[in-house]
Amino acid sequence: MFPDDVACTNYLKRLRWPTGFVCSACGSSEAPWRQTRGRLVCPACRHQGSTTAGTLFDKTRTPLTTWFEAAWHVTTAKNGLSAKTFARTLGTRYRLAWTILQRFRVAMVRSERELLSGNVEVDETLVGGVKHGGKRGRGTAKSIVVIAVEVLEPKGFGRVRMRYVPDASGDCLVPFVRDTIVPEASVLTDGWGGYNDLSKHGYTRRKIVISSSGDPAHVSMPGVHRVASLLNDGSSAPTRGR
Ligand SMILES: [Zn+2]
């Protein structure tokens, strides 16, 4: 998928400037001059930027293909990676493998700590091991996942946070919201009582009123529904009677 550094750079470019280049210094969207090693020069203010500036890969001398391969291993490893195994997998020196691994760890911790803001949908879903006709509802302990998704204007979804919770009580749901969302945020939930205490903690709770006929989840909470369906291979189940 990423045969060379040009392919990697183009991919980063699309992630970074989905609607085209914008200069980080002056905001100009004039097409940049291209230099070697992915450097871009703004024709308006001559600011030198690069596709990798401000990313994990900033100023690296390691090929992007190595970083991309590393990212793939880091995100798919089930039981964590040792630098030794990592070096063998990537075919690099131990020291480089250790450095790459360390950068990913720092970045992953940091991204987990940054709180969601703006408009955020929050709901729970059941994940894994629930067969049709199986036990559902708040009794099915370990498989409840609460999901928070930023809703962007004018459309689209931002960052996502998830947590396994033992049950759908306020004791589990409110701490999740407090750990993952800034208190100034507007939190969109359904009418479940587990979210009642959010306003005590400074959140603006917007309640979706689900009619007795039941709006499909993808209508009322498209972000959460999208994430839930990814977790569930397309099917999602209610975590409690509504
Ligand atoms: Zn500029």
Boltz pocket constraint, residues with backbone or C-beta under 6 A from the ligand:
constraints:
  - pocket:
      binder: B
      contacts: [[A, 23], [A, 24], [A, 25], [A, 26], [A, 27], [A, 28], [A, 42], [A, 43], [A, 44], [A, 45], [A, 46], [A, 47]]
      max_distance: 6.0
